[in-house]
Amino acid sequence: MRICFFIYNFSRSGGSERVTSIIANYLSKKNHDVTVLSVSGDNTCFYPLESDILLHTLFDYPINCKSGFFSILHKLHSFYKKNRFDLVIDVFASMSIFTLILKPVFKFRNISWEHFNYTANIGMSFWGRKLAVLFSDEIITLTKEDQEAYRTKEKFKRAKITYIYNPTPYEKAQKSQLNQKNMITVGRLTYQKGYDMLLDAWCLVEKKRKDWNLLIFGTGEDENILKEQAKKLHLEKLVFKGVSKDIDKCYRNASVYVSSSRFEGLPMCMIEANSFGLPIVSFNYKTGPEEIISDGVNGYLVKEGDIVGLANKLLYIMDNPSCIQELSKSIKIDRFTMKYIGQRWDEELNYLMGKKKGK
């Protein structure tokens, strides 16, 4: 098949870009003709990419999808006219708004591949979902919970709705020895990730113990705000590490992963952390944590937004280091391996190819 992934900015170093690169690589190795089209960016990929995957960008500067709607649509029309695809995979439901307008013109199949959850209305995602359930061939969510939300909350549906987990890029990772007093979190420094709440929780931790470090990897629009917050809280054992090309080494040098997000789709970094044997302490936000963590078995879930509860659970782990080893022994990543995830993508592409042929 000739397949196009349509994403806002493939140059970024986020989880959505990472998983897109993994699935694009997999499909390319299966002899599909793969293109990744960005609305904006510098026409590069932060992550390893197969050499025969083509990259294209509509704009070499940031453009707002709302105010620049018709400019994007015009360029997208020209691109689809020159490059006829069998399948367009929209990375985020918001991208489906553009694709579904042009779908009747170019007669391709499409998948709306949602990376947030059903309740997270960011940008044009609300209208993207409404259009996708009516006009997409398929919606792929990242969790069972989100699949069920689409099925129960959308009364009028045409699209097939299924879920496929994100795969781990570290199936054969060398596990952490779990003997370093480092807690780690990875993600863009944005409101979504809830790092403001994590800093408040860490302040409570530092009042009782200062023998552990909290390492935050990532950059983003809230970086200066968060650094100022850390300064006001007089945090001594917190380090902003920026973006690392060797994030695998960072996981191996940590003993616990912590997640404070307000919402997610399926947190890629949590799957990565588990691949290195790191237990996770996380707010139980929508969606993802409950499908990765069994509370008290391979990690801990804390009530969503409970800053004191998060601090107390981190302190509990610090005071009981043997539980880190026990939690790690119960981590299973089989369902997040590319062998399983690849089979699921093959099944869905075969479904769409059969549908196109009228089977």
C-alpha positions as CSV (number, residue, x, y, z in Angstrom):
1,M,0.0,0.0,0.0
2,R,1.0,3.6,-0.4
3,I,0.6,5.0,3.1
4,C,0.8,8.6,4.4
5,F,1.0,9.5,8.1
6,F,-0.3,13.0,8.6
7,I,1.0,14.7,11.7
8,Y,1.4,18.3,12.9
9,N,5.2,18.3,13.4
10,F,7.2,15.1,13.0
11,S,10.4,17.0,14.0
12,R,9.4,17.0,17.7
13,S,10.8,14.6,20.3
14,G,7.5,13.7,21.9
15,G,5.9,10.3,22.5
16,S,3.5,10.6,19.6
17,E,6.3,11.3,17.2
18,R,8.3,8.4,18.6
19,V,5.5,5.9,18.2
20,T,4.7,7.2,14.7
21,S,8.3,6.6,13.7
22,I,8.2,3.0,15.1
23,I,5.0,2.1,13.2
24,A,6.2,3.8,10.0
25,N,9.4,1.8,10.2
26,Y,7.5,-1.4,10.8
27,L,5.2,-0.8,7.8
28,S,8.2,0.2,5.6
29,K,9.9,-3.1,6.5
30,K,6.7,-4.8,5.4
31,N,7.3,-3.4,1.9
32,H,4.6,-0.6,2.1
33,D,5.5,2.7,0.5
34,V,5.5,5.1,3.5
35,T,5.5,8.9,3.7
36,V,5.2,11.1,6.7
37,L,3.7,14.5,6.1
38,S,3.9,17.3,8.6
39,V,1.9,20.5,8.7
40,S,4.9,22.3,10.2
41,G,8.6,21.6,11.0
42,D,12.0,21.2,9.6
43,N,11.5,18.0,7.6
44,T,13.5,15.9,10.0
45,C,12.8,13.1,12.5
46,F,14.3,13.1,16.0
47,Y,14.1,9.3,16.1
48,P,15.7,6.6,13.9
49,L,13.9,6.2,10.6
50,E,14.1,3.8,7.7
51,S,16.0,5.4,4.8
52,D,13.2,4.7,2.2
53,I,10.5,6.6,4.3
54,L,9.8,10.0,2.6
55,L,9.4,13.1,4.7
56,H,7.5,16.2,3.6
57,T,6.4,19.4,5.3
58,L,3.7,21.8,4.2
59,F,5.1,24.9,6.1
60,D,8.6,25.5,7.3
61,Y,7.3,27.8,10.1
62,P,4.7,27.2,12.9
63,I,1.1,27.7,11.8
64,N,-2.1,27.6,13.8
65,C,-4.5,24.9,12.6
66,K,-7.5,27.1,13.3
67,S,-6.4,30.5,11.8
68,G,-4.4,28.8,9.1
69,F,-7.1,26.2,8.3
70,F,-7.7,27.2,4.6
71,S,-3.9,27.7,3.9
72,I,-3.2,24.2,5.3
73,L,-6.2,22.7,3.3
74,H,-5.0,24.3,0.1
75,K,-1.4,22.9,0.4
76,L,-2.7,19.6,1.5
77,H,-4.9,19.4,-1.6
78,S,-1.9,20.0,-3.8
79,F,0.1,17.4,-2.0
80,Y,-2.5,14.7,-2.2
81,K,-3.1,15.5,-5.9
82,K,0.6,15.0,-6.6
83,N,1.0,11.9,-4.3
84,R,-1.9,9.5,-4.6
85,F,-2.2,7.3,-1.5
86,D,-4.2,4.2,-0.7
87,L,-4.3,5.1,3.0
88,V,-3.9,8.2,5.1
89,I,-3.3,7.7,8.9
90,D,-4.1,10.9,10.8
91,V,-1.9,11.2,13.9
92,F,-4.5,12.8,16.3
93,A,-8.2,13.2,15.6
94,S,-7.7,16.9,15.0
95,M,-5.7,16.1,11.8
96,S,-8.7,14.1,10.5
97,I,-10.7,17.4,9.9
98,F,-8.4,18.2,6.9
99,T,-8.2,14.6,5.6
100,L,-11.9,13.9,5.7
101,I,-12.7,17.0,3.6
102,L,-10.3,15.8,0.9
103,K,-11.1,12.1,1.2
104,P,-14.1,12.1,-1.3
105,V,-11.9,13.9,-3.8
106,F,-8.9,11.5,-3.8
107,K,-10.7,8.3,-2.8
108,F,-8.2,7.0,-0.2
109,R,-9.0,5.1,3.0
110,N,-8.2,6.7,6.3
111,I,-7.5,5.9,9.9
112,S,-8.0,8.5,12.7
113,W,-5.3,7.4,15.1
114,E,-6.1,9.2,18.4
115,H,-3.2,9.9,20.8
116,F,-5.2,11.7,23.5
117,N,-8.2,10.4,25.2
118,Y,-11.9,11.0,24.4
119,T,-12.4,13.6,27.1
120,A,-9.4,15.7,26.2
121,N,-10.6,18.5,24.0
122,I,-7.5,20.2,22.7
123,G,-7.5,22.4,19.6
124,M,-9.8,21.0,17.0
125,S,-9.9,17.4,18.5
126,F,-13.5,17.7,19.5
127,W,-14.7,18.3,16.0
128,G,-12.1,15.9,14.6
129,R,-13.7,13.1,16.7
130,K,-17.2,14.0,15.7
131,L,-16.2,13.9,12.0
132,A,-14.1,10.7,12.4
133,V,-16.9,8.6,13.9
134,L,-19.1,9.4,10.9
135,F,-16.6,9.6,8.0
136,S,-13.4,7.8,8.8
137,D,-13.0,4.1,7.9
138,E,-11.5,3.4,11.2
139,I,-10.6,5.0,14.6
140,I,-7.7,3.5,16.5
141,T,-7.5,4.5,20.1
142,L,-4.5,3.7,22.4
143,T,-6.5,2.0,25.2
144,K,-9.5,-0.2,25.8
145,E,-11.0,2.5,28.0
146,D,-10.9,5.0,25.2
147,Q,-12.3,2.5,22.7
148,E,-15.3,1.9,25.1
149,A,-15.8,5.7,25.4
150,Y,-16.2,6.1,21.7
151,R,-18.5,3.1,21.5
152,T,-20.8,4.3,24.3
153,K,-20.7,8.1,24.0
154,E,-21.1,8.4,20.3
155,K,-24.6,7.6,19.2
156,F,-24.1,7.8,15.5
157,K,-21.1,5.8,14.3
158,R,-19.9,4.6,10.9
159,A,-16.2,4.1,11.6
160,K,-14.8,0.8,13.0
161,I,-13.5,1.6,16.5
162,T,-10.6,-0.5,17.9
163,Y,-7.6,0.0,20.1
164,I,-3.9,-0.8,19.6
165,Y,-1.4,-0.2,22.4
166,N,1.8,1.8,21.8
167,P,4.8,-0.5,21.4
168,T,8.0,-0.3,23.4
169,P,11.1,0.7,21.5
170,Y,13.2,-1.2,24.2
171,E,12.1,-4.8,24.0
172,K,15.6,-6.1,24.8
173,A,16.6,-3.3,27.1
174,Q,19.3,-3.9,29.8
175,K,17.4,-3.5,33.0
176,S,18.2,-1.0,35.6
177,Q,20.0,-2.3,38.7
178,L,17.5,-0.2,40.8
179,N,20.3,0.9,43.1
180,Q,20.5,4.5,42.2
181,K,18.5,7.1,44.2
182,N,17.1,8.7,41.1
183,M,13.5,9.2,40.2
184,I,12.9,10.1,36.6
185,T,10.1,11.5,34.5
186,V,10.1,12.2,30.8
187,G,7.9,14.5,28.7
188,R,7.2,17.9,27.2
189,L,7.2,20.7,29.8
190,T,3.5,21.5,29.3
191,Y,0.4,21.9,31.3
192,Q,-0.8,18.5,30.2
193,K,2.1,16.8,32.0
194,G,1.3,18.3,35.4
195,Y,4.9,19.0,36.4
196,D,3.7,22.0,38.4
197,M,1.9,19.4,40.7
198,L,5.0,17.2,40.7
199,L,7.2,20.0,41.9
200,D,4.7,20.7,44.7
201,A,4.8,17.1,45.7
202,W,8.6,17.0,45.5
203,C,8.7,20.0,47.8
204,L,6.9,17.9,50.4
205,V,9.3,15.0,49.8
206,E,12.4,17.2,50.3
207,K,11.1,18.5,53.6
208,K,11.5,14.9,54.9
209,R,14.3,13.4,52.8
210,K,17.1,14.8,50.6
211,D,18.9,11.7,49.6
212,W,17.0,11.1,46.3
213,N,17.1,13.1,43.1
214,L,14.2,14.0,40.8
215,L,15.3,14.2,37.2
216,I,13.0,15.8,34.6
217,F,13.8,15.1,30.9
218,G,12.2,17.3,28.3
219,T,11.7,20.8,27.0
220,G,8.5,22.8,26.3
221,E,6.7,26.1,26.6
222,D,6.4,25.9,30.4
223,E,10.1,25.4,31.0
224,N,10.8,28.9,32.4
225,I,7.7,28.8,34.5
226,L,8.6,25.5,36.1
227,K,12.2,26.5,36.7
228,E,10.9,29.7,38.5
229,Q,8.5,27.5,40.5
230,A,11.4,25.2,41.5
231,K,13.4,28.3,42.6
232,K,10.6,29.6,44.7
233,L,10.1,26.2,46.4
234,H,13.9,26.1,47.1
235,L,14.2,22.6,45.6
236,E,17.7,21.3,45.9
237,K,17.4,17.7,44.6
238,L,15.5,18.5,41.4
239,V,17.3,18.7,38.0
240,F,15.9,19.8,34.7
241,K,17.9,17.6,32.2
242,G,16.5,18.8,28.9
243,V,16.3,16.4,25.9
244,S,18.6,13.4,25.8
245,K,19.5,11.3,22.8
246,D,20.6,8.7,25.2
247,I,17.4,8.4,27.2
248,D,18.0,4.6,27.6
249,K,21.0,5.3,29.8
250,C,18.9,7.7,31.8
251,Y,16.3,5.0,32.5
252,R,19.0,2.5,33.5
253,N,20.4,5.0,36.0
254,A,17.0,5.5,37.7
255,S,15.1,3.3,40.1
256,V,11.5,4.7,39.9
257,Y,9.5,6.5,37.2
258,V,6.9,9.1,38.3
259,S,4.0,10.5,36.2
260,S,1.9,13.5,37.2
261,S,0.0,14.1,34.0
262,R,-3.5,15.7,33.9
263,F,-4.5,13.5,30.9
264,E,-2.9,11.2,28.3
265,G,-3.7,8.8,25.6
266,L,-1.3,5.9,26.5
267,P,1.9,7.3,28.1
268,M,4.7,6.1,25.9
269,C,7.4,7.0,28.5
270,M,5.6,4.8,31.1
271,I,5.9,1.8,28.7
272,E,9.6,2.7,28.1
273,A,10.2,2.9,31.9
274,N,8.7,-0.5,32.4
275,S,10.9,-1.9,29.7
276,F,13.9,-1.0,31.9
277,G,12.3,-2.6,34.9
278,L,11.3,0.7,36.6
279,P,8.2,0.6,38.8
280,I,5.9,3.6,38.2
281,V,4.2,5.9,40.7
282,S,1.4,7.8,38.8
283,F,-1.7,9.8,39.2
284,N,-4.6,7.7,38.0
285,Y,-5.6,10.1,35.3
286,K,-7.4,9.4,32.0
287,T,-6.3,7.3,30.2
288,G,-3.5,4.7,30.3
289,P,-2.2,4.3,33.9
290,E,-4.7,1.6,34.8
291,E,-3.8,-0.4,31.7
292,I,-0.1,-0.3,32.5
293,I,0.0,-0.4,36.3
294,S,-1.6,-2.9,38.7
295,D,-1.7,-0.9,41.9
296,G,0.5,-2.5,44.5
297,V,1.7,-5.2,42.1
298,N,4.0,-3.5,39.6
299,G,3.6,0.1,40.6
300,Y,1.4,2.5,42.5
301,L,-1.7,4.5,41.4
302,V,-2.5,7.7,43.3
303,K,-5.8,9.6,43.1
304,E,-5.8,12.0,40.2
305,G,-4.4,15.4,41.3
306,D,-3.6,14.3,44.9
307,I,-0.3,16.1,45.5
308,V,0.0,15.0,49.1
309,G,-0.9,11.4,48.2
310,L,1.8,11.4,45.5
311,A,4.4,12.8,47.9
312,N,3.5,10.1,50.5
313,K,3.8,7.3,48.0
314,L,7.2,8.5,46.9
315,L,8.3,8.7,50.5
316,Y,7.0,5.2,51.1
317,I,9.1,3.8,48.3
318,M,12.2,5.7,49.6
319,D,11.6,4.2,53.1
320,N,11.1,0.7,51.7
321,P,13.7,0.1,49.0
322,S,13.0,-3.6,48.9
323,C,9.6,-3.0,47.5
324,I,11.2,-1.4,44.4
325,Q,12.8,-4.8,43.6
326,E,9.5,-6.6,44.2
327,L,7.4,-4.3,42.1
328,S,10.0,-4.6,39.2
329,K,9.8,-8.4,39.3
330,S,6.0,-8.2,38.4
331,I,6.5,-5.9,35.4
332,K,5.3,-7.6,32.1
333,I,5.9,-6.0,28.7
334,D,4.8,-8.8,26.3
335,R,1.6,-6.9,25.2
336,F,3.7,-3.9,24.3
337,T,6.2,-5.7,22.1
338,M,6.4,-5.0,18.4
339,K,5.6,-8.7,17.6
340,Y,2.2,-8.3,19.1
341,I,1.6,-4.7,18.1
342,G,2.7,-5.3,14.6
343,Q,0.2,-8.1,14.2
344,R,-2.5,-5.8,15.3
345,W,-1.5,-3.2,12.7
346,D,-1.4,-5.9,10.0
347,E,-4.9,-7.0,10.9
348,E,-6.3,-3.5,10.6
349,L,-4.5,-2.8,7.3
350,N,-5.8,-6.1,5.9
351,Y,-9.3,-5.1,7.0
352,L,-9.0,-1.8,5.1
353,M,-7.5,-3.4,2.0
354,G,-10.3,-5.9,1.9
355,K,-12.8,-3.1,2.4
356,K,-11.3,-1.1,-0.5
357,K,-11.6,-4.1,-2.7
358,G,-15.3,-4.6,-1.6
359,K,-14.7,-7.8,0.2
